[in-house]
Amino acid sequence: MSTSSLTTKRRVATTLTTRKATHARLATVLEAIPNVGASIARDLRSIGIKQPRELIGKDPHALYQALCDRTRTRQDPCVLDTFISAVRFMEGAPARPWWSYTAERKKGNFPHPLLAPPATP
């Protein structure tokens, strides 16, 4: 098999596995959830979320904290926005860009001090 043929097959396979679901019931792999790519899917798997349906009923803040704990670093807050979007989609909300959840994140309700915005003197 030629190199170009192999590259084409990989490109087709990647496209097929990353097609985004239009409804939660159609999401059979994490990468099918809108806003979830390979990196976020790896993050979710690293904290025990293997299937899209496992996001239903989860607290996105707790998922984010679990990832921060697992990696021993504070993740970019946009990761939390993406977790919120993934959970909401799997719970039946329409697909929306992850940044449309930034306001929800900024409202507060932080279960862990690492997630809270810095205190102002």
Backbone as XML, in Angstrom:
<?xml version="1.0"?>
<chain id="A" units="angstrom">
  <residue number="1" name="MET">
    <atom name="N" x="0.853" y="-1.167" z="0.000"/>
    <atom name="CA" x="0.000" y="0.000" z="0.000"/>
    <atom name="C" x="0.900" y="1.232" z="0.000"/>
  </residue>
  <residue number="2" name="SER">
    <atom name="N" x="0.576" y="2.189" z="-0.816"/>
    <atom name="CA" x="1.385" y="3.401" z="-0.909"/>
    <atom name="C" x="1.164" y="4.295" z="0.305"/>
  </residue>
  <residue number="3" name="THR">
    <atom name="N" x="2.125" y="5.177" z="0.547"/>
    <atom name="CA" x="2.035" y="6.104" z="1.669"/>
    <atom name="C" x="0.835" y="7.030" z="1.528"/>
  </residue>
  <residue number="4" name="SER">
    <atom name="N" x="0.595" y="7.521" z="0.310"/>
    <atom name="CA" x="-0.543" y="8.429" z="0.109"/>
    <atom name="C" x="-1.872" y="7.715" z="0.328"/>
  </residue>
  <residue number="5" name="SER">
    <atom name="N" x="-1.943" y="6.454" z="-0.050"/>
    <atom name="CA" x="-3.165" y="5.681" z="0.157"/>
    <atom name="C" x="-3.418" y="5.467" z="1.646"/>
  </residue>
  <residue number="6" name="LEU">
    <atom name="N" x="-2.346" y="5.174" z="2.395"/>
    <atom name="CA" x="-2.465" y="4.980" z="3.829"/>
    <atom name="C" x="-2.883" y="6.280" z="4.512"/>
  </residue>
  <residue number="7" name="THR">
    <atom name="N" x="-2.312" y="7.392" z="4.092"/>
    <atom name="CA" x="-2.669" y="8.701" z="4.644"/>
    <atom name="C" x="-4.135" y="9.012" z="4.388"/>
  </residue>
  <residue number="8" name="THR">
    <atom name="N" x="-4.599" y="8.732" z="3.180"/>
    <atom name="CA" x="-6.002" y="8.964" z="2.838"/>
    <atom name="C" x="-6.915" y="8.115" z="3.709"/>
  </residue>
  <residue number="9" name="LYS">
    <atom name="N" x="-6.563" y="6.857" z="3.920"/>
    <atom name="CA" x="-7.383" y="5.976" z="4.755"/>
    <atom name="C" x="-7.432" y="6.473" z="6.192"/>
  </residue>
  <residue number="10" name="ARG">
    <atom name="N" x="-6.296" y="6.961" z="6.706"/>
    <atom name="CA" x="-6.286" y="7.504" z="8.066"/>
    <atom name="C" x="-7.165" y="8.745" z="8.156"/>
  </residue>
  <residue number="11" name="ARG">
    <atom name="N" x="-7.095" y="9.611" z="7.136"/>
    <atom name="CA" x="-7.895" y="10.832" z="7.127"/>
    <atom name="C" x="-9.382" y="10.480" z="7.123"/>
  </residue>
  <residue number="12" name="VAL">
    <atom name="N" x="-9.770" y="9.511" z="6.327"/>
    <atom name="CA" x="-11.173" y="9.080" z="6.263"/>
    <atom name="C" x="-11.597" y="8.490" z="7.598"/>
  </residue>
  <residue number="13" name="ALA">
    <atom name="N" x="-10.753" y="7.668" z="8.203"/>
    <atom name="CA" x="-11.084" y="7.059" z="9.493"/>
    <atom name="C" x="-11.246" y="8.126" z="10.563"/>
  </residue>
  <residue number="14" name="THR">
    <atom name="N" x="-10.369" y="9.118" z="10.570"/>
    <atom name="CA" x="-10.466" y="10.206" z="11.546"/>
    <atom name="C" x="-11.755" y="10.983" z="11.347"/>
  </residue>
  <residue number="15" name="THR">
    <atom name="N" x="-12.094" y="11.281" z="10.111"/>
    <atom name="CA" x="-13.323" y="12.022" z="9.822"/>
    <atom name="C" x="-14.538" y="11.237" z="10.294"/>
  </residue>
  <residue number="16" name="LEU">
    <atom name="N" x="-14.538" y="9.948" z="10.078"/>
    <atom name="CA" x="-15.683" y="9.134" z="10.476"/>
    <atom name="C" x="-15.819" y="9.052" z="11.991"/>
  </residue>
  <residue number="17" name="THR">
    <atom name="N" x="-14.702" y="9.009" z="12.706"/>
    <atom name="CA" x="-14.789" y="8.862" z="14.151"/>
    <atom name="C" x="-15.047" y="10.185" z="14.855"/>
  </residue>
  <residue number="18" name="THR">
    <atom name="N" x="-14.887" y="11.298" z="14.169"/>
    <atom name="CA" x="-15.083" y="12.580" z="14.837"/>
    <atom name="C" x="-16.347" y="13.302" z="14.376"/>
  </residue>
  <residue number="19" name="ARG">
    <atom name="N" x="-17.203" y="12.635" z="13.635"/>
    <atom name="CA" x="-18.467" y="13.246" z="13.239"/>
    <atom name="C" x="-19.267" y="13.580" z="14.482"/>
  </residue>
  <residue number="20" name="LYS">
    <atom name="N" x="-19.765" y="14.796" z="14.548"/>
    <atom name="CA" x="-20.463" y="15.249" z="15.745"/>
    <atom name="C" x="-21.928" y="14.838" z="15.739"/>
  </residue>
  <residue number="21" name="ALA">
    <atom name="N" x="-22.394" y="14.425" z="16.890"/>
    <atom name="CA" x="-23.786" y="14.021" z="17.055"/>
    <atom name="C" x="-24.675" y="15.258" z="17.069"/>
  </residue>
  <residue number="22" name="THR">
    <atom name="N" x="-25.863" y="15.115" z="16.544"/>
    <atom name="CA" x="-26.840" y="16.205" z="16.569"/>
    <atom name="C" x="-27.800" y="16.061" z="17.743"/>
  </residue>
  <residue number="23" name="HIS">
    <atom name="N" x="-27.766" y="14.917" z="18.394"/>
    <atom name="CA" x="-28.593" y="14.643" z="19.571"/>
    <atom name="C" x="-27.812" y="13.691" z="20.473"/>
  </residue>
  <residue number="24" name="ALA">
    <atom name="N" x="-28.024" y="13.802" z="21.767"/>
    <atom name="CA" x="-27.279" y="12.993" z="22.731"/>
    <atom name="C" x="-27.358" y="11.497" z="22.440"/>
  </residue>
  <residue number="25" name="ARG">
    <atom name="N" x="-28.519" y="11.020" z="22.053"/>
    <atom name="CA" x="-28.658" y="9.572" z="21.822"/>
    <atom name="C" x="-27.794" y="9.083" z="20.666"/>
  </residue>
  <residue number="26" name="LEU">
    <atom name="N" x="-27.332" y="10.001" z="19.815"/>
    <atom name="CA" x="-26.489" y="9.634" z="18.677"/>
    <atom name="C" x="-24.997" y="9.659" z="19.014"/>
  </residue>
  <residue number="27" name="ALA">
    <atom name="N" x="-24.654" y="10.136" z="20.195"/>
    <atom name="CA" x="-23.247" y="10.195" z="20.605"/>
    <atom name="C" x="-22.841" y="8.846" z="21.184"/>
  </residue>
  <residue number="28" name="THR">
    <atom name="N" x="-22.067" y="8.101" z="20.423"/>
    <atom name="CA" x="-21.651" y="6.773" z="20.870"/>
    <atom name="C" x="-20.200" y="6.745" z="21.350"/>
  </residue>
  <residue number="29" name="VAL">
    <atom name="N" x="-19.440" y="7.774" z="21.019"/>
    <atom name="CA" x="-18.075" y="7.927" z="21.514"/>
    <atom name="C" x="-17.932" y="9.364" z="22.000"/>
  </residue>
  <residue number="30" name="LEU">
    <atom name="N" x="-17.023" y="9.584" z="22.917"/>
    <atom name="CA" x="-16.856" y="10.933" z="23.481"/>
    <atom name="C" x="-16.590" y="11.978" z="22.408"/>
  </residue>
  <residue number="31" name="GLU">
    <atom name="N" x="-15.795" y="11.611" z="21.405"/>
    <atom name="CA" x="-15.455" y="12.559" z="20.346"/>
    <atom name="C" x="-16.656" y="12.981" z="19.499"/>
  </residue>
  <residue number="32" name="ALA">
    <atom name="N" x="-17.761" y="12.286" z="19.613"/>
    <atom name="CA" x="-18.970" y="12.647" z="18.868"/>
    <atom name="C" x="-19.750" y="13.771" z="19.541"/>
  </residue>
  <residue number="33" name="ILE">
    <atom name="N" x="-19.417" y="14.073" z="20.790"/>
    <atom name="CA" x="-20.095" y="15.152" z="21.503"/>
    <atom name="C" x="-19.582" y="16.487" z="20.966"/>
  </residue>
  <residue number="34" name="PRO">
    <atom name="N" x="-20.473" y="17.412" z="20.634"/>
    <atom name="CA" x="-20.014" y="18.726" z="20.175"/>
    <atom name="C" x="-19.037" y="19.343" z="21.182"/>
  </residue>
  <residue number="35" name="ASN">
    <atom name="N" x="-18.005" y="19.969" z="20.684"/>
    <atom name="CA" x="-16.946" y="20.629" z="21.452"/>
    <atom name="C" x="-15.916" y="19.669" z="22.038"/>
  </residue>
  <residue number="36" name="VAL">
    <atom name="N" x="-16.112" y="18.377" z="21.921"/>
    <atom name="CA" x="-15.166" y="17.413" z="22.477"/>
    <atom name="C" x="-14.328" y="16.828" z="21.344"/>
  </residue>
  <residue number="37" name="GLY">
    <atom name="N" x="-13.053" y="17.144" z="21.401"/>
    <atom name="CA" x="-12.104" y="16.588" z="20.444"/>
    <atom name="C" x="-11.257" y="15.528" z="21.127"/>
  </residue>
  <residue number="38" name="ALA">
    <atom name="N" x="-10.188" y="15.141" z="20.476"/>
    <atom name="CA" x="-9.331" y="14.077" z="20.994"/>
    <atom name="C" x="-8.743" y="14.422" z="22.365"/>
  </residue>
  <residue number="39" name="SER">
    <atom name="N" x="-8.313" y="15.652" z="22.558"/>
    <atom name="CA" x="-7.671" y="16.039" z="23.813"/>
    <atom name="C" x="-8.651" y="16.012" z="24.987"/>
  </residue>
  <residue number="40" name="ILE">
    <atom name="N" x="-9.814" y="16.612" z="24.808"/>
    <atom name="CA" x="-10.823" y="16.620" z="25.878"/>
    <atom name="C" x="-11.316" y="15.193" z="26.137"/>
  </residue>
  <residue number="41" name="ALA">
    <atom name="N" x="-11.459" y="14.399" z="25.083"/>
    <atom name="CA" x="-11.876" y="13.001" z="25.263"/>
    <atom name="C" x="-10.842" y="12.253" z="26.101"/>
  </residue>
  <residue number="42" name="ARG">
    <atom name="N" x="-9.550" y="12.486" z="25.844"/>
    <atom name="CA" x="-8.492" y="11.867" z="26.656"/>
    <atom name="C" x="-8.594" y="12.319" z="28.113"/>
  </residue>
  <residue number="43" name="ASP">
    <atom name="N" x="-8.853" y="13.615" z="28.298"/>
    <atom name="CA" x="-9.006" y="14.130" z="29.660"/>
    <atom name="C" x="-10.161" y="13.435" z="30.375"/>
  </residue>
  <residue number="44" name="LEU">
    <atom name="N" x="-11.297" y="13.321" z="29.702"/>
    <atom name="CA" x="-12.452" y="12.672" z="30.307"/>
    <atom name="C" x="-12.146" y="11.205" z="30.630"/>
  </residue>
  <residue number="45" name="ARG">
    <atom name="N" x="-11.503" y="10.517" z="29.705"/>
    <atom name="CA" x="-11.152" y="9.111" z="29.961"/>
    <atom name="C" x="-10.205" y="8.987" z="31.150"/>
  </residue>
  <residue number="46" name="SER">
    <atom name="N" x="-9.298" y="9.958" z="31.296"/>
    <atom name="CA" x="-8.330" y="9.888" z="32.396"/>
    <atom name="C" x="-8.997" y="10.023" z="33.763"/>
  </residue>
  <residue number="47" name="ILE">
    <atom name="N" x="-10.203" y="10.577" z="33.804"/>
    <atom name="CA" x="-10.931" y="10.708" z="35.076"/>
    <atom name="C" x="-12.109" y="9.729" z="35.152"/>
  </residue>
  <residue number="48" name="GLY">
    <atom name="N" x="-12.083" y="8.735" z="34.282"/>
    <atom name="CA" x="-13.045" y="7.636" z="34.397"/>
    <atom name="C" x="-14.283" y="7.712" z="33.536"/>
  </residue>
  <residue number="49" name="ILE">
    <atom name="N" x="-14.416" y="8.734" z="32.707"/>
    <atom name="CA" x="-15.582" y="8.837" z="31.822"/>
    <atom name="C" x="-15.205" y="8.174" z="30.498"/>
  </residue>
  <residue number="50" name="LYS">
    <atom name="N" x="-15.792" y="7.035" z="30.232"/>
    <atom name="CA" x="-15.442" y="6.269" z="29.032"/>
    <atom name="C" x="-16.485" y="6.397" z="27.917"/>
  </residue>
  <residue number="51" name="GLN">
    <atom name="N" x="-17.742" y="6.587" z="28.291"/>
    <atom name="CA" x="-18.841" y="6.645" z="27.332"/>
    <atom name="C" x="-19.618" y="7.951" z="27.515"/>
  </residue>
  <residue number="52" name="PRO">
    <atom name="N" x="-20.157" y="8.511" z="26.434"/>
    <atom name="CA" x="-20.914" y="9.764" z="26.542"/>
    <atom name="C" x="-22.034" y="9.718" z="27.573"/>
  </residue>
  <residue number="53" name="ARG">
    <atom name="N" x="-22.766" y="8.635" z="27.645"/>
    <atom name="CA" x="-23.907" y="8.550" z="28.568"/>
    <atom name="C" x="-23.479" y="8.680" z="30.036"/>
  </residue>
  <residue number="54" name="GLU">
    <atom name="N" x="-22.196" y="8.432" z="30.326"/>
    <atom name="CA" x="-21.700" y="8.552" z="31.694"/>
    <atom name="C" x="-21.661" y="10.009" z="32.165"/>
  </residue>
  <residue number="55" name="LEU">
    <atom name="N" x="-21.791" y="10.955" z="31.244"/>
    <atom name="CA" x="-21.796" y="12.374" z="31.609"/>
    <atom name="C" x="-23.141" y="12.829" z="32.165"/>
  </residue>
  <residue number="56" name="ILE">
    <atom name="N" x="-24.197" y="12.079" z="31.874"/>
    <atom name="CA" x="-25.534" y="12.464" z="32.320"/>
    <atom name="C" x="-25.577" y="12.484" z="33.850"/>
  </residue>
  <residue number="57" name="GLY">
    <atom name="N" x="-25.998" y="13.631" z="34.382"/>
    <atom name="CA" x="-26.111" y="13.781" z="35.823"/>
    <atom name="C" x="-24.817" y="14.148" z="36.532"/>
  </residue>
  <residue number="58" name="LYS">
    <atom name="N" x="-23.725" y="14.242" z="35.790"/>
    <atom name="CA" x="-22.441" y="14.600" z="36.405"/>
    <atom name="C" x="-22.357" y="16.105" z="36.642"/>
  </residue>
  <residue number="59" name="ASP">
    <atom name="N" x="-21.591" y="16.483" z="37.646"/>
    <atom name="CA" x="-21.331" y="17.883" z="37.942"/>
    <atom name="C" x="-20.080" y="18.292" z="37.166"/>
  </residue>
  <residue number="60" name="PRO">
    <atom name="N" x="-20.219" y="19.191" z="36.178"/>
    <atom name="CA" x="-19.051" y="19.597" z="35.390"/>
    <atom name="C" x="-17.922" y="20.169" z="36.243"/>
  </residue>
  <residue number="61" name="HIS">
    <atom name="N" x="-18.278" y="20.870" z="37.327"/>
    <atom name="CA" x="-17.255" y="21.422" z="38.219"/>
    <atom name="C" x="-16.463" y="20.298" z="38.887"/>
  </residue>
  <residue number="62" name="ALA">
    <atom name="N" x="-17.153" y="19.244" z="39.284"/>
    <atom name="CA" x="-16.480" y="18.101" z="39.913"/>
    <atom name="C" x="-15.584" y="17.384" z="38.903"/>
  </residue>
  <residue number="63" name="LEU">
    <atom name="N" x="-16.048" y="17.279" z="37.655"/>
    <atom name="CA" x="-15.207" y="16.677" z="36.610"/>
    <atom name="C" x="-13.943" y="17.501" z="36.406"/>
  </residue>
  <residue number="64" name="TYR">
    <atom name="N" x="-14.115" y="18.817" z="36.356"/>
    <atom name="CA" x="-12.980" y="19.713" z="36.178"/>
    <atom name="C" x="-12.005" y="19.570" z="37.348"/>
  </residue>
  <residue number="65" name="GLN">
    <atom name="N" x="-12.530" y="19.535" z="38.564"/>
    <atom name="CA" x="-11.666" y="19.393" z="39.730"/>
    <atom name="C" x="-10.943" y="18.050" z="39.712"/>
  </residue>
  <residue number="66" name="ALA">
    <atom name="N" x="-11.638" y="17.005" z="39.290"/>
    <atom name="CA" x="-11.003" y="15.691" z="39.196"/>
    <atom name="C" x="-9.838" y="15.719" z="38.205"/>
  </residue>
  <residue number="67" name="LEU">
    <atom name="N" x="-10.036" y="16.441" z="37.099"/>
    <atom name="CA" x="-8.953" y="16.554" z="36.119"/>
    <atom name="C" x="-7.786" y="17.358" z="36.701"/>
  </residue>
  <residue number="68" name="CYS">
    <atom name="N" x="-8.089" y="18.455" z="37.388"/>
    <atom name="CA" x="-7.025" y="19.254" z="38.028"/>
    <atom name="C" x="-6.256" y="18.400" z="39.034"/>
  </residue>
  <residue number="69" name="ASP">
    <atom name="N" x="-6.988" y="17.608" z="39.817"/>
    <atom name="CA" x="-6.350" y="16.731" z="40.803"/>
    <atom name="C" x="-5.492" y="15.675" z="40.108"/>
  </residue>
  <residue number="70" name="ARG">
    <atom name="N" x="-6.038" y="15.100" z="39.061"/>
    <atom name="CA" x="-5.333" y="14.023" z="38.336"/>
    <atom name="C" x="-4.039" y="14.526" z="37.716"/>
  </residue>
  <residue number="71" name="THR">
    <atom name="N" x="-4.096" y="15.718" z="37.146"/>
    <atom name="CA" x="-2.920" y="16.269" z="36.453"/>
    <atom name="C" x="-2.033" y="17.090" z="37.386"/>
  </residue>
  <residue number="72" name="ARG">
    <atom name="N" x="-2.528" y="17.330" z="38.599"/>
    <atom name="CA" x="-1.809" y="18.135" z="39.593"/>
    <atom name="C" x="-1.468" y="19.528" z="39.069"/>
  </residue>
  <residue number="73" name="THR">
    <atom name="N" x="-2.391" y="20.064" z="38.286"/>
    <atom name="CA" x="-2.248" y="21.420" z="37.773"/>
    <atom name="C" x="-3.625" y="22.011" z="37.538"/>
  </residue>
  <residue number="74" name="ARG">
    <atom name="N" x="-3.715" y="23.324" z="37.659"/>
    <atom name="CA" x="-4.987" y="23.988" z="37.375"/>
    <atom name="C" x="-5.141" y="24.061" z="35.863"/>
  </residue>
  <residue number="75" name="GLN">
    <atom name="N" x="-6.194" y="23.471" z="35.360"/>
    <atom name="CA" x="-6.466" y="23.478" z="33.930"/>
    <atom name="C" x="-7.043" y="24.826" z="33.515"/>
  </residue>
  <residue number="76" name="ASP">
    <atom name="N" x="-6.933" y="25.133" z="32.249"/>
    <atom name="CA" x="-7.524" y="26.348" z="31.705"/>
    <atom name="C" x="-9.026" y="26.329" z="31.996"/>
  </residue>
  <residue number="77" name="PRO">
    <atom name="N" x="-9.598" y="27.444" z="32.433"/>
    <atom name="CA" x="-11.039" y="27.482" z="32.719"/>
    <atom name="C" x="-11.910" y="27.126" z="31.507"/>
  </residue>
  <residue number="78" name="CYS">
    <atom name="N" x="-11.386" y="27.274" z="30.315"/>
    <atom name="CA" x="-12.156" y="26.892" z="29.126"/>
    <atom name="C" x="-12.441" y="25.395" z="29.105"/>
  </residue>
  <residue number="79" name="VAL">
    <atom name="N" x="-11.598" y="24.622" z="29.776"/>
    <atom name="CA" x="-11.864" y="23.184" z="29.888"/>
    <atom name="C" x="-13.153" y="22.974" z="30.672"/>
  </residue>
  <residue number="80" name="LEU">
    <atom name="N" x="-13.347" y="23.759" z="31.722"/>
    <atom name="CA" x="-14.597" y="23.673" z="32.482"/>
    <atom name="C" x="-15.783" y="24.051" z="31.603"/>
  </residue>
  <residue number="81" name="ASP">
    <atom name="N" x="-15.636" y="25.101" z="30.805"/>
    <atom name="CA" x="-16.716" y="25.486" z="29.881"/>
    <atom name="C" x="-17.060" y="24.316" z="28.954"/>
  </residue>
  <residue number="82" name="THR">
    <atom name="N" x="-16.028" y="23.635" z="28.490"/>
    <atom name="CA" x="-16.240" y="22.498" z="27.587"/>
    <atom name="C" x="-16.918" y="21.344" z="28.314"/>
  </residue>
  <residue number="83" name="PHE">
    <atom name="N" x="-16.525" y="21.095" z="29.551"/>
    <atom name="CA" x="-17.186" y="20.052" z="30.338"/>
    <atom name="C" x="-18.661" y="20.403" z="30.555"/>
  </residue>
  <residue number="84" name="ILE">
    <atom name="N" x="-18.936" y="21.667" z="30.846"/>
    <atom name="CA" x="-20.333" y="22.089" z="31.019"/>
    <atom name="C" x="-21.111" y="21.830" z="29.734"/>
  </residue>
  <residue number="85" name="SER">
    <atom name="N" x="-20.535" y="22.212" z="28.596"/>
    <atom name="CA" x="-21.233" y="22.029" z="27.322"/>
    <atom name="C" x="-21.491" y="20.548" z="27.039"/>
  </residue>
  <residue number="86" name="ALA">
    <atom name="N" x="-20.521" y="19.698" z="27.362"/>
    <atom name="CA" x="-20.667" y="18.257" z="27.103"/>
    <atom name="C" x="-21.756" y="17.645" z="27.983"/>
  </residue>
  <residue number="87" name="VAL">
    <atom name="N" x="-21.746" y="18.002" z="29.266"/>
    <atom name="CA" x="-22.763" y="17.475" z="30.182"/>
    <atom name="C" x="-24.147" y="17.967" z="29.764"/>
  </residue>
  <residue number="88" name="ARG">
    <atom name="N" x="-24.276" y="19.248" z="29.492"/>
    <atom name="CA" x="-25.581" y="19.798" z="29.100"/>
    <atom name="C" x="-26.095" y="19.136" z="27.819"/>
  </residue>
  <residue number="89" name="PHE">
    <atom name="N" x="-25.209" y="18.936" z="26.838"/>
    <atom name="CA" x="-25.618" y="18.280" z="25.590"/>
    <atom name="C" x="-26.116" y="16.863" z="25.873"/>
  </residue>
  <residue number="90" name="MET">
    <atom name="N" x="-25.375" y="16.125" z="26.682"/>
    <atom name="CA" x="-25.774" y="14.745" z="26.972"/>
    <atom name="C" x="-27.055" y="14.685" z="27.793"/>
  </residue>
  <residue number="91" name="GLU">
    <atom name="N" x="-27.380" y="15.778" z="28.478"/>
    <atom name="CA" x="-28.629" y="15.832" z="29.240"/>
    <atom name="C" x="-29.784" y="16.375" z="28.414"/>
  </residue>
  <residue number="92" name="GLY">
    <atom name="N" x="-29.542" y="16.626" z="27.124"/>
    <atom name="CA" x="-30.627" y="17.004" z="26.230"/>
    <atom name="C" x="-30.606" y="18.423" z="25.704"/>
  </residue>
  <residue number="93" name="ALA">
    <atom name="N" x="-29.668" y="19.242" z="26.133"/>
    <atom name="CA" x="-29.589" y="20.618" z="25.619"/>
    <atom name="C" x="-29.107" y="20.602" z="24.168"/>
  </residue>
  <residue number="94" name="PRO">
    <atom name="N" x="-29.472" y="21.605" z="23.404"/>
    <atom name="CA" x="-28.972" y="21.668" z="22.025"/>
    <atom name="C" x="-27.468" y="21.926" z="22.021"/>
  </residue>
  <residue number="95" name="ALA">
    <atom name="N" x="-26.822" y="21.529" z="20.946"/>
    <atom name="CA" x="-25.386" y="21.779" z="20.793"/>
    <atom name="C" x="-25.159" y="23.288" z="20.721"/>
  </residue>
  <residue number="96" name="ARG">
    <atom name="N" x="-24.247" y="23.762" z="21.545"/>
    <atom name="CA" x="-23.873" y="25.180" z="21.548"/>
    <atom name="C" x="-22.356" y="25.248" z="21.660"/>
  </residue>
  <residue number="97" name="PRO">
    <atom name="N" x="-21.738" y="26.314" z="21.168"/>
    <atom name="CA" x="-20.285" y="26.441" z="21.320"/>
    <atom name="C" x="-19.898" y="26.463" z="22.800"/>
  </residue>
  <residue number="98" name="TRP">
    <atom name="N" x="-18.751" y="25.927" z="23.129"/>
    <atom name="CA" x="-18.337" y="25.848" z="24.534"/>
    <atom name="C" x="-18.305" y="27.217" z="25.202"/>
  </residue>
  <residue number="99" name="TRP">
    <atom name="N" x="-17.950" y="28.257" z="24.455"/>
    <atom name="CA" x="-17.823" y="29.585" z="25.064"/>
    <atom name="C" x="-19.174" y="30.176" z="25.456"/>
  </residue>
  <residue number="100" name="SER">
    <atom name="N" x="-20.252" y="29.593" z="24.995"/>
    <atom name="CA" x="-21.559" y="30.095" z="25.425"/>
    <atom name="C" x="-21.852" y="29.674" z="26.873"/>
  </residue>
  <residue number="101" name="TYR">
    <atom name="N" x="-20.986" y="28.837" z="27.457"/>
    <atom name="CA" x="-21.134" y="28.420" z="28.850"/>
    <atom name="C" x="-20.196" y="29.183" z="29.786"/>
  </residue>
  <residue number="102" name="THR">
    <atom name="N" x="-19.422" y="30.112" z="29.243"/>
    <atom name="CA" x="-18.494" y="30.887" z="30.070"/>
    <atom name="C" x="-19.233" y="31.668" z="31.144"/>
  </residue>
  <residue number="103" name="ALA">
    <atom name="N" x="-20.356" y="32.278" z="30.797"/>
    <atom name="CA" x="-21.128" y="33.055" z="31.778"/>
    <atom name="C" x="-21.584" y="32.166" z="32.933"/>
  </residue>
  <residue number="104" name="GLU">
    <atom name="N" x="-22.007" y="30.941" z="32.627"/>
    <atom name="CA" x="-22.424" y="30.006" z="33.678"/>
    <atom name="C" x="-21.251" y="29.717" z="34.616"/>
  </residue>
  <residue number="105" name="ARG">
    <atom name="N" x="-20.077" y="29.505" z="34.046"/>
    <atom name="CA" x="-18.893" y="29.251" z="34.867"/>
    <atom name="C" x="-18.582" y="30.455" z="35.748"/>
  </residue>
  <residue number="106" name="LYS">
    <atom name="N" x="-18.679" y="31.639" z="35.174"/>
    <atom name="CA" x="-18.306" y="32.855" z="35.905"/>
    <atom name="C" x="-19.315" y="33.252" z="36.978"/>
  </residue>
  <residue number="107" name="LYS">
    <atom name="N" x="-20.517" y="32.676" z="36.936"/>
    <atom name="CA" x="-21.541" y="32.983" z="37.941"/>
    <atom name="C" x="-21.109" y="32.549" z="39.327"/>
  </residue>
  <residue number="108" name="GLY">
    <atom name="N" x="-20.270" y="31.561" z="39.392"/>
    <atom name="CA" x="-19.831" y="31.097" z="40.704"/>
    <atom name="C" x="-20.202" y="29.661" z="40.937"/>
  </residue>
  <residue number="109" name="ASN">
    <atom name="N" x="-20.651" y="29.382" z="42.161"/>
    <atom name="CA" x="-20.995" y="28.023" z="42.563"/>
    <atom name="C" x="-19.781" y="27.109" z="42.440"/>
  </residue>
  <residue number="110" name="PHE">
    <atom name="N" x="-18.695" y="27.517" z="43.080"/>
    <atom name="CA" x="-17.452" y="26.771" z="42.980"/>
    <atom name="C" x="-17.319" y="25.811" z="44.156"/>
  </residue>
  <residue number="111" name="PRO">
    <atom name="N" x="-17.322" y="24.521" z="43.901"/>
    <atom name="CA" x="-17.242" y="23.541" z="44.990"/>
    <atom name="C" x="-15.847" y="23.409" z="45.569"/>
  </residue>
  <residue number="112" name="HIS">
    <atom name="N" x="-14.849" y="23.966" z="44.922"/>
    <atom name="CA" x="-13.480" y="23.810" z="45.379"/>
    <atom name="C" x="-12.756" y="25.137" z="45.260"/>
  </residue>
  <residue number="113" name="PRO">
    <atom name="N" x="-11.930" y="25.514" z="46.233"/>
    <atom name="CA" x="-11.254" y="26.814" z="46.211"/>
    <atom name="C" x="-10.400" y="27.050" z="44.967"/>
  </residue>
  <residue number="114" name="LEU">
    <atom name="N" x="-9.830" y="25.997" z="44.377"/>
    <atom name="CA" x="-9.015" y="26.180" z="43.172"/>
    <atom name="C" x="-9.824" y="26.748" z="42.019"/>
  </residue>
  <residue number="115" name="LEU">
    <atom name="N" x="-11.123" y="26.469" z="42.022"/>
    <atom name="CA" x="-11.963" y="26.917" z="40.914"/>
    <atom name="C" x="-12.435" y="28.359" z="41.073"/>
  </residue>
  <residue number="116" name="ALA">
    <atom name="N" x="-12.425" y="28.836" z="42.302"/>
    <atom name="CA" x="-12.936" y="30.177" z="42.571"/>
    <atom name="C" x="-11.997" y="31.231" z="41.994"/>
  </residue>
  <residue number="117" name="PRO">
    <atom name="N" x="-12.565" y="32.348" z="41.517"/>
    <atom name="CA" x="-11.712" y="33.431" z="41.036"/>
    <atom name="C" x="-10.880" y="33.964" z="42.197"/>
  </residue>
  <residue number="118" name="PRO">
    <atom name="N" x="-9.708" y="34.536" z="41.916"/>
    <atom name="CA" x="-8.871" y="35.061" z="42.991"/>
    <atom name="C" x="-9.602" y="36.149" z="43.783"/>
  </residue>
  <residue number="119" name="ALA">
    <atom name="N" x="-9.396" y="36.144" z="45.076"/>
    <atom name="CA" x="-10.024" y="37.155" z="45.934"/>
    <atom name="C" x="-9.387" y="38.508" z="45.662"/>
  </residue>
  <residue number="120" name="THR">
    <atom name="N" x="-10.197" y="39.548" z="45.675"/>
    <atom name="CA" x="-9.672" y="40.895" z="45.485"/>
    <atom name="C" x="-9.585" y="41.585" z="46.837"/>
  </residue>
  <residue number="121" name="PRO">
    <atom name="N" x="-8.453" y="42.248" z="47.124"/>
    <atom name="CA" x="-8.280" y="42.878" z="48.440"/>
    <atom name="C" x="-9.178" y="44.075" z="48.625"/>
  </residue>
</chain>
